[in-house]
Amino acid sequence: MRLLVAALDAELVAFPAELDGFDRLVTGPGKLQAAVALTRALERGTYEEIVVVGTGGGIDPVLEAEVYEVTGAIQHDVTDIDGIVGQHVSLPARVDVPGEGIVIATGDHFVDDALAVAGIRSLGAGMVDMETYAYIWVAQEYGVPIRILKSVSDRAQDDAITDWRTTVAACSAQLWDRFSREFAA
């Protein structure tokens, strides 16, 4: 059995309510909700793989509005005791999964500011979201393989939340198309 994970129901709107071989988990937005919900799911059941689908802001201008595999995550909203942004006092600066893909910067606030995007981009990320770092970290703590598919929903700048609300259904359709080609029998 595999576990299909998304932060929000809206990201799964194009997906069938039931998928053979998959349990479904909607965690809620943000790192804490993501970590707690995924931890609870992994405590309750045994999964051969976690597959995360969701949306993210594209901060690398070369990223088109399509689905990307995420293979690394950093946190853009933490600072260590020396004041280094992106470094946590007790967690790894970056978590990675096997494969080729992009790096996403995770933080607990919705990024919608050009100045913030420039700072986050300097950390080496191509997208931003609010959960991926937590998903990878928890999956690794439990020794469960994880794949992350993210659709670019906005540019994480002025009025990005309006863009997200307008595009989330189309992003869900893109995610379902990719997911169904790779996972649905």
C-alpha positions as CSV (number, residue, x, y, z in Angstrom):
1,M,0.0,0.0,0.0
2,R,1.1,3.5,-0.8
3,L,0.1,6.8,0.7
4,L,-1.1,9.7,-1.4
5,V,-0.5,13.0,0.4
6,A,-1.5,16.6,-0.3
7,A,-1.7,19.7,2.0
8,L,-5.2,20.8,0.8
9,D,-8.3,19.1,-0.6
10,A,-8.2,21.6,-3.5
11,E,-5.0,20.1,-4.7
12,L,-6.7,16.7,-5.1
13,V,-9.9,18.0,-6.8
14,A,-9.0,16.2,-10.1
15,F,-8.2,12.9,-8.4
16,P,-10.7,10.1,-8.0
17,A,-12.0,9.8,-4.4
18,E,-10.5,6.3,-4.2
19,L,-7.4,4.9,-5.9
20,D,-6.5,1.3,-5.8
21,G,-3.3,0.7,-3.8
22,F,-3.4,4.1,-2.2
23,D,-4.6,5.5,1.1
24,R,-5.2,9.3,1.1
25,L,-4.0,11.9,3.5
26,V,-4.7,15.7,3.5
27,T,-2.4,17.2,6.1
28,G,-3.4,20.9,6.2
29,P,-1.0,23.7,5.2
30,G,2.3,24.4,6.9
31,K,5.2,22.5,8.3
32,L,3.7,21.6,11.7
33,Q,0.5,20.3,10.3
34,A,2.3,18.4,7.6
35,A,4.7,16.8,10.1
36,V,2.1,15.8,12.6
37,A,-0.4,14.4,10.1
38,L,2.2,12.4,8.3
39,T,3.7,11.1,11.5
40,R,0.2,10.0,12.7
41,A,-0.4,8.2,9.4
42,L,3.0,6.4,9.5
43,E,2.3,5.4,13.1
44,R,-1.1,3.9,12.1
45,G,-0.1,2.1,8.9
46,T,2.8,0.6,7.0
47,Y,3.4,2.1,3.6
48,E,5.9,1.1,0.9
49,E,6.0,4.6,-0.5
50,I,4.6,8.1,0.1
51,V,3.6,10.1,-3.0
52,V,3.1,13.8,-2.4
53,V,1.2,16.0,-4.9
54,G,0.7,19.7,-4.5
55,T,1.2,23.2,-5.7
56,G,4.1,25.7,-5.2
57,G,5.2,29.1,-6.3
58,G,7.7,29.1,-9.1
59,I,10.6,31.4,-8.1
60,D,13.0,30.3,-10.8
61,P,11.9,32.2,-13.9
62,V,12.7,29.2,-16.2
63,L,10.1,27.0,-14.5
64,E,7.0,26.9,-16.6
65,A,3.5,26.2,-15.3
66,E,3.8,22.4,-15.2
67,V,4.6,19.6,-12.8
68,Y,8.1,19.1,-11.4
69,E,9.6,16.3,-9.4
70,V,11.2,17.7,-6.2
71,T,14.3,16.0,-4.9
72,G,15.6,18.5,-2.3
73,A,14.1,20.8,0.2
74,I,15.4,23.6,2.4
75,Q,13.7,25.9,4.9
76,H,13.6,29.6,4.0
77,D,12.0,30.8,7.2
78,V,14.6,29.6,9.8
79,T,17.8,31.2,11.1
80,D,20.5,29.5,13.2
81,I,22.1,31.0,16.3
82,D,24.7,32.6,14.1
83,G,22.0,34.4,12.1
84,I,22.4,32.3,9.0
85,V,19.1,32.2,7.0
86,G,18.1,28.7,5.9
87,Q,20.1,27.0,8.6
88,H,18.1,25.4,11.5
89,V,19.6,25.0,15.0
90,S,18.9,21.2,15.1
91,L,17.7,20.0,11.7
92,P,19.6,19.5,8.5
93,A,19.9,22.5,6.2
94,R,18.7,20.4,3.3
95,V,16.9,17.1,3.0
96,D,17.2,15.2,-0.3
97,V,15.6,12.1,-1.9
98,P,17.0,10.1,-4.8
99,G,16.5,11.2,-8.3
100,E,16.8,14.2,-10.5
101,G,14.6,17.2,-9.8
102,I,14.4,20.6,-8.4
103,V,14.9,22.1,-4.9
104,I,12.0,23.6,-3.1
105,A,12.2,26.1,-0.2
106,T,9.6,25.4,2.5
107,G,8.3,28.0,5.0
108,D,5.3,28.6,7.1
109,H,4.0,31.7,5.3
110,F,2.6,32.1,1.8
111,V,5.3,33.9,-0.3
112,D,3.9,36.7,-2.3
113,D,6.6,39.3,-2.4
114,A,9.3,40.0,-5.0
115,L,11.9,40.9,-2.3
116,A,11.2,37.7,-0.4
117,V,11.5,35.7,-3.6
118,A,14.9,37.2,-4.3
119,G,16.1,36.2,-0.9
120,I,14.8,32.7,-1.1
121,R,16.1,32.3,-4.7
122,S,19.6,33.1,-3.3
123,L,19.3,30.0,-1.2
124,G,19.3,27.8,-4.3
125,A,15.6,26.9,-4.6
126,G,13.4,26.9,-7.8
127,M,10.0,26.8,-6.0
128,V,8.5,27.6,-2.7
129,D,5.8,25.8,-0.7
130,M,4.7,25.3,2.9
131,E,5.2,21.5,3.6
132,T,7.7,19.6,1.5
133,Y,10.7,19.9,3.9
134,A,8.5,18.4,6.7
135,Y,7.2,15.6,4.5
136,I,10.7,14.5,3.5
137,W,12.1,14.8,7.0
138,V,9.3,12.7,8.5
139,A,9.5,10.1,5.7
140,Q,13.2,9.7,6.3
141,E,12.7,9.4,10.0
142,Y,10.4,6.5,9.3
143,G,12.5,5.0,6.5
144,V,9.7,5.3,4.0
145,P,10.6,6.2,0.4
146,I,8.9,9.5,-0.8
147,R,8.3,11.2,-4.1
148,I,7.1,14.7,-4.4
149,L,5.3,16.1,-7.5
150,K,4.6,19.9,-7.5
151,S,2.8,22.0,-10.0
152,V,3.7,25.6,-10.4
153,S,0.6,27.6,-9.4
154,D,2.0,31.2,-9.3
155,R,5.2,33.2,-9.2
156,A,5.2,33.9,-5.5
157,Q,5.0,37.6,-6.0
158,D,2.3,40.3,-5.8
159,D,-1.2,38.9,-5.6
160,A,0.1,35.3,-5.6
161,I,-2.7,34.1,-3.4
162,T,-5.3,35.3,-6.0
163,D,-3.2,33.5,-8.7
164,W,-3.2,30.3,-6.6
165,R,-7.0,30.3,-6.0
166,T,-7.5,30.8,-9.8
167,T,-5.1,28.1,-10.9
168,V,-5.3,25.4,-8.2
169,A,-7.9,23.3,-10.1
170,A,-5.8,23.4,-13.3
171,C,-2.8,22.4,-11.2
172,S,-4.7,19.5,-9.8
173,A,-5.5,18.3,-13.3
174,Q,-1.9,18.5,-14.3
175,L,-0.9,16.6,-11.2
176,W,-3.5,13.9,-11.9
177,D,-2.3,13.6,-15.4
178,R,1.3,13.0,-14.3
179,F,0.2,10.8,-11.3
180,S,-2.1,8.6,-13.4
181,R,0.7,8.0,-16.0
182,E,3.2,7.0,-13.3
183,F,1.1,5.3,-10.6
184,A,-2.5,4.4,-11.6
185,A,-3.0,1.0,-13.0
